[in-house]
């Protein structure tokens, strides 16, 4: 075992790097989202920290090539990860208040929370090389072997985190596990160095981890859930909805918006934008077969089945954990009229051969729809999945005019390139196209002329139809080029 100790340490540290990076995306998601900006900051800065660590580790190894220093480097990496586990939320909340620009905030947050530990972990491989090299003749082989083992560790950590850890443990627990694991590795590499301090640190981390778990259990008993799935961090909480004085339960996957809600004292819809999906009763009253892309808490699918007869709905919801939580906290029950497919909405459309009378689009990643559902190719798949009288009703968040309306104008043009009739409904009545709000795109395979109804509910909804011109200044979104993150970042910058 001692013979291969350096190889084992290098492998473990390589795995920790990638687990830390993937867990980092979950740590930052509730406060910064999961856009390309956040991922670019994490990947770029952690790579930069590793590079600096390689250089610094090699430099120190030439001056102090001993196991005690090597053990201290790993111990410092553990300390930094432990501090991240303890202070991540206060830091992110503070930075969210101080720094409004998401690019700057992503960079600063990554630098504070993940760069120090990554730098220390970057020092491990070159230092291990120096300890391993006994003669110049075999130095190339030694360097190659250790860096290959480190890379294999990173590959292992990537799959371990992506396939198991993130879906099984919360991000906070994962960070504590990583910190404690590195302290154990540090002890194994040189047990005589600061053994008492290292054991004390393990005890402190276990206490903090246990306290954190106790808080989560207590919060869950009070109606709050904070958990991770294979796809995202999910929070469920109870509170009063705006000015209604009614208690509601909410589900969210980030701090930018709440993805779903349910009144605790009734089944009527909470969010105004979901009420506009009921336009299907006017636009296609004979619809029987519907598809919803994005289930979240399944409040609208339940409403659809409750308010229609002889209908059925397929829900494409990527995250099985969401469905599990909806059954536990949002009154979702097994119903022969509802078919749930746990699959990405675009993948479902690519494979689908069924015809639907209605398609509802309400899938969101952070504050924006997944880009693969916004493109012309995706819209064509929707068109082909609709019956001859079929209609698509899609929720997005955007303004209409100005910089904050770029996403709407690009998406509207994309739908216009496929459907013969595309209408827009504002959820909040306004004459200004500069207001950021929920907007409903209604795309129809058969053009409609009459926009009047004798039904009071429908007449009210129809009065929100946008009749002003919509700018034609942006290209159609395609699978090859869909800069949705850049458009939507302007909503929060």
C-alpha positions, 0 to 999 in steps of 0.5 A: 500500500505504501508503495502506491500511496502517492498514486492513490493520493493523486487519484483521490485529489484528481477526483475531488477537483471535479466533484468540487467543480460540479458541486460548485454549480449547484452551490451557485445555482440558487443565487446565480442560475446555471447559465453559460456565464456561471459555468464559464466562470467555474470552469475558467477560474478553476482551470486557472487556479489549477494551472497556477497550482501546478506552477507553484507546487512545482516551485515549492517542491524543488525547495522543500521536497518532503512529505510534511509539506505535501501533507500540509498542502492537502490539509489546506485544500480540505480547510478551504473546502470546509470553509466553503461548506460553512460560509457559502450561503452568507457569502452568496447572499451578500454578493447578490446584494452588493454585485448586480452584474451576473458576470462580475458576481459569478467571477467574484463568487467563484474566486472566493468559494472555489479558487483557493481549494482548487489552487491547493489541489493543483499543487498536489500532482507536481509535488507528488512528481518531485517526491516520486522522482529518484533519478532523471532517467525515469523522470518522463515516465514518472511525470506521465504516470502521475498526471495520467492517474490524476486525470483518471481520478478526475474522470472517476470524480466526474462520473461519481458526482454526476451519476451518484453523489449529486442525486443522492446527497445535498451539495453541503454534505458533499462538500463536508465529505470532500473536506473530511476525505482530504484530511484523512488523505493528509493524515495518511501521507504524513501522520506525524504532522499536526495530527491533533489539529487534523483530528480536531478539524474532522470533529468540527466538520462533522459537527457542522455537517450534523447541524446542517442536516438537523436544520434541513430536517427541521425545515422539512418538518415546517414545510420547507424542502431543500434537496438536490436531484440529478439535474438541479437543486430544488426548494419547496416552501410555504408562504403567503402569495402576494396580496391574496392573504392566501397561503400557498406552497411554492417550488423553485430551482433558483432565486430568480423565479418560482417555477410552480405554486399551489394554494393550500386551501384550493385547486385554483391556479396561483400564477397569472400566466398559467391562466392564459393556458386556458385560452385553449378552450377558445382556440381549440375547444374540441382538443382531446390530447395535450402535451405539456413540456415541463411538469414542475409541480404539475399544477397546470396538468391537474387543472387541465384534467379537472376542467376538461372532460374526455381529455388526456395529457402527456407531460414531458418532465426531465426530472423524476425527483420533481415528480416524486416531490409533486406527489408528496407535496403538491397533490399529484396523484396517479391518474390514467388520463395523465402520462408522465415521461421523464425525458428532456422536452426536446428529446421527447419531441425528436422521438415523438410520433403521436399527434397532439391537439395542444402543446403547452411549453413551460420548461425553464432552466434558471430564468430561461427556457433550455436553449434546445427548446427555443430553436427553429428545429425544436419549433418544427418538431412541435409543429409536426407533433400537432394535429391539423387544428393544433395549437402551441401555447408557450410561456417565456419571460421577457420584455417586447421592446428594447434590449430586454426584449431581444429574446422575445423578438428572436423567439417570436420570429422563430415561431413565425418562421414555422407557424402561419399564425403566431400571436402574443399575449401579455400576462400583465396588461400594459401599453409599454413593451419595455416591461419584463413579464411573462409572455405567452406565445400562441402558435396556430397551424390554422390562421385565426381571424376572430378574436372575440368571445361571449364568454367572460373569462375568455374575453378577459384573456383575449383582451391581453393580446398584443396588437402593436408591431413586434420588431424584426431586428434579430435572427431566427434561433437555430440549433447552430446559433441560439444565444438565448443566455446572452439575450436573457442575461439582460433581464437581470443585469 
